[in-house]
């Protein structure tokens, strides 16, 4: 078994637990016959976490192939997976009484969940540092026209989400974050390739 295969088993276990927490919280609402009380903010936050879990699992193939099996190599990827686990565990309430006050629950827990997701995004960038350096050296236009603006938009929306209060603003920002998170993976690198082709990178 090579280093990446050895690591990805552990990494996938943490992500699998995060997904189990998220789906388990949703299933708990279904069992409690509280699905009708699920409001847009919580639903979109859960979708954002779900899409994020999928995206960092995909990222592992791109950014962690050369990982070293030591604390220095494991710190960032394991840290970001743990952040996703903690966020996923808090999205849905465990106490059925909170189903009746889901908007209040969302408001009270939003800071923790979004803070964990911001931390995970920062740690994700750490795992991509070698690729960012390679982009700067070989494809600077891709870095400055796509990678940097994309990350600024992603972090900007998450930071804004921490401070907005109205339901409409929360829904708009969460919807934007779901779409932003999906774009690089849905297009399978099409934006990157288009810029690289435009500037003549091989």
N, C-alpha and C positions, 0 to 999 in steps of 0.2 A: 504494500500500500504506500503510495507516495504521500508527501507532506500535505498537499492540498486535500486529497481524499480523506486523510486522517483528520484534518481540521474541520472539513465541511460536515462531517458527522456530528461533531459537537456543536458547531454553529447552527446547523439545521435543527438540532434538538431544542436550542433556546428559541429559535424562531417558531418552531412547531408549538412550543408551550405558549408563546405569545398568541399565536393564532387560535389555540385551544381556549385561552382565556377570553379572547374577543368573541368567538363563536359561542362559548359557554354562557357569557353574559347575555347575548342575544337569545339563546335558547331558554335561559331562565325567564326572560320576559315573555316568551311564547308560552312556557309552562304555566306562568302566573296569569295567563290570559290578559296581559297588559300591552299587547302589541299595538292596540289602538291608541295607547298613550305615548307611543314613540313619536317624538317630534323632530322636525328637520335638523336641528342643530346636532342632536345626539346621533342621528342616523348618518349625517354627513361626516361627523367626527369619526365614527366607526368605519365608514368607507375609506376615509383618508388613512387611518391606521392600517386597514387591510391592504390598500394599494401600496402603502409604504413598506409593509412586510414583504410583499411580492417583489418590490423594486430592489430592496437590499439583498434579497436572495439572488436575484439576477446579477446585481453588482458584484457579488462574491466571485462569480466566474470571470469577470473582467479585471477586478482590482486585487484579488487575493491569491492568484495562482502561485505567486512567489513568496507566500507568507512563511515566516520562520516560526517554528514551534518553540517559542519562549515567551516570557512575559512582555518583552518589548514588541514582539510581533502580534501577540494576541490582544493586547490592551485595547486598541481602538475598535477592531471588529467585534470582540466580545462585549465591550462596553456599549456599542451602539445596539447590539441585539438585546442586551439587558434593558436599555432605555425603551425599546419597543415593547418588551414584555411588560414593563411597569406601566407604560401608557395603555396598552391593551387591557390590562387587568383593572383599570380604573374607569374606562369609558362607560360601561354599564353598571348600574348599582347592584349590589348584592342584596340589600335590604328591600323587601317588597314594598315597604312604606314609601320608599323613594320613587317608586313608579308613579305615585300620585303627584309628585313634585319634581318631575324630570327636568324641567327648565331650570329650577333652582339648583338641582344636583349638577347639571351641566355647568352653570355659572360658578359654582363652588369648586369644581374639580378641573375646570378648563385650564387654569394656570399650570397645574401639575402636569396634565397630559401634554399640553403644547410645549411646556418647558422641556419635558423628556424628549419630545420629537425634535425640538431645536438642537438639543444636545446630541441626539442621534445623527442629525444632518451634519453637524460640525465634525463628529467622529467619522462619518462617512467620507467627508472631504479629506480627512487625515489618511484614510485608506487609499484614496485616489492621488495622493501627493506625487507619487512617481509618474503617474499618467499625466498629471497637470504639468510637471516639469518637462516631460517628453513633448507635450503639446506646445509649450512655450518655445522649445528648441526647434521643433520640426513643423508645427502647424500653428503659428502664433495667431493667425486670423481666426481659426476655430476657437482658440482660447478666449480671445477678446470679443468676438462677435456672437459666440454661442455659450461657452461654458461659464464665463463670468456673468453675463447678463442673466442667464438662467438661474444661477445660484443667488444672485442679488434678488431676483423676483421671488424665489422660493423662500429665502430667509425673510425678505421684506413682508410677505404675506403672513408668515407665521408670527413674526414680531407684532405686526398690526393686530393679529387675532388676539393676542394677549390683552390688548387695551380696548378693543371695541366692546360696546355694551349692548347695542340693540340686536334683536333677533335677526333683522334683515342683514345687517353688516356681518354678523357671524355666518349666516348662510352663504352670503356672497363670497366671503373670504374662504370658507371651507370648500365651496364649489370650485373656486379658482385653484385652490391647493390640490384638490383631487385631479383636476385637468393638468395642472403643471407637473404633477408627479408622474402622470401617465404618458405625457408627450414623448420623452426620450426613449421610452420602452415600446410604446405603441408604434412608433415610426422606425424602430430597429436601426437607429443611427442615421436616418435619412437626412436630417438637418446637418449633422456633422459632415456627412459625405457631400452634400450639396455645397457647403462652404469650402471644403477641401478641393472639390473639383473646380469651383469658381476661381480659386487662387492657385490652381495648378500644382497642388501637393500630390505626390505620388502615392 
